[in-house]
Each structure stands twice: as structure tokens, then as C-alpha cells.
Amino acid sequence: MLKESEWLTINNVLLELYAQENLEQLTNKLMRIIRILIPYTKGFLLLLDAEEHVDRENSVFFGMSDEEIRRYLHTFYEKDYMRYVSDMAQETTVYRDTDIINNNIRQKTEFYQSFLKQADIPYGCGLMIQHGGKKIAAFSLFRKAQLGNFTQQNIEVLSVLRKHIENMLSRAMAPARAQDFEIQVASFAEAYHLTKREREVLTLMTKGLSNQEICQTLVVSLSTIKKHIYNLFSKTKVNSRTQLLHLLMQGRCTKVEDGATFAAKEAI
């Protein structure tokens, strides 16, 4: 159980974090100020883009050499234990490496032997951060052997901060994600030769608007909207909204095989 003095420190840390004005300030402040509550040797805050790929430009690393960062991102990111949490969790989740996997087994893994042990950071904990059903960040802290494993008290502190960090990051990341999505829609529209109006209809579809709501927004008839949606389906070779939005979210231009049929065909 946390002491009164520790709760006071947590409150002060949160006040500092909520005062940050943009994403860069927030991520840098988070990596530094968290050491007041949870001493650590090295760590990182990996921000994920809309497709849940690492956004290297906006991610923050602390205490790690350029070579360690390169090796982690190119070789060991997919082998990190926190990926197990990522695959199973449905919300922002606190983890400690030694709770995820038996320590004897853990010490025999490639990630431990070739990365953690070589960097003298055998102990790890952190947050796999999700918001709105999407993974948005991975926050990992590591300790050298001399400091020992992260304690249950450290995990309790992370549990208290969990939702605060999720909400702060999601708000700070929203403008950049919106801009990325606009670029993605523009690229999609260019690839499939969509008209300006078809692109507008597609954008409103991504917001979950019904045909009736789209025609009210664009001030056109329902039959006109149905015609635009029919053109969208024809140009992208799909048969439903679900397939169209899935194709858009893939971030690439795939083509449906000629003659393919789909189990669910939505009415235009």
C-alpha cells in the first residue's frame, strides 16, 4: 500500500505532466519525471501510428545508446516480452517481465541473452497503452542487475498512473493522428481515382455516418449518395462498407480477385 507521502508525490508528478503543452514536451517530461517514483536505468516510450507501427520520430529513449536503440527496433522489438501483453490485453495494462514469463525460462530466451543481458538491464516493467481499442504506445522501463527487480510498490505506482498516462497521450497524439489519416485518405483517393465528392463520402463513412446522415451533411439526395457509394465499391472492387474501410485502413492498395464472392454483402 502506498504511503501518504507517495500519494503526494504522485499528485505533484501528475500536475507536472498535465501542464505540458504538446506531445514532445509530454513524452520527454514523462520519461524523466517518472524516475522520481520508479528509479530505472534505461527506458523508452514508443509511440505507435494509426497502423500500430512504431513512430520512430516521436518516440523517446532514455539512457540507451544509438546502437542499442537500433538493435532493439530492428531485431528485438518483436521479441520483447511486452509483446505478449500487447497481444492479449484489451486495455492499458501494467506488466513486469518476471510476471509474464517464468524467470528461468526468461533467462534462456534470445531477447534476454542477446539484448537485456548484454545491456545489463535484466529487469523490466511498463505499460502497454491502448485507447479506443487501438494500441497507441509502449512504455518500458529497465533496471540494471545491481538495482534488483521492480517491486510490487513500483507496479502499484504504474497502476495508479495507468489511465492518466493513457488519456494524456491519446489527447496529445490526436492532432498528429488526424493529420496522418487525412494523408492516408488522400493517397487512397488518388490510387483509386476517386472524385472530390467520392472522397468526401468516404471520409464521412469512416466516421460511422449512415447514408441518411451523409446526405444531410452534404445536402444532397439519398439517391445521389447511393450512387457515390456504388462508384466507391466499383472502383475499389469491394461489396460492402466493411470491406471498403478495411481496404482503406490497410494503408495499401489491394485488389479483390475477379469472381470472388463475400459472405456478407451490405445494401447500398
Summary of the structure (lengths in Angstrom):
residues: 268
radius of gyration: 22.8
end to end distance: 57.0
largest distance: 70.5
contacts: 754
relative contact order: 0.10
helix: 57%
strand: 13%
